[in-house]
């Protein structure tokens, strides 16, 4: 039984095209996965830096020196405007600032009462 040489060439060409297409699809899927992983790592690093800045600003806001407290509160307000501040971070900032502001207002009211 002899196979038509044109059929054999056509099948070989079809297999080659399918193999190349499958390889291209595999590379594209892999590249997209790597891009997503890189984006997630970058976002995690930026959020980690946001948290480091929150800790720094909160330490300033709790400092006994009024100038440092004001600077800390202003920094916290800026951090709240960041695109990295999700709902939970904004709630944390709101509670923290409220507590610090309440303490500042109480401290300011004490000299007047004396």
Buried (B, 14 or more C-beta within 10 A) or exposed (E): EEEEEEEEEEEEEEEEEEEEEEEEEEEEEEEEEEEEEEEEEEEEEEBEEBEEBBEEBBEBBBBEEEEBBBBBBEBBEEBBEBEBBEEEBBEBBEEBBEEBEEEBEEEEEEEEEE
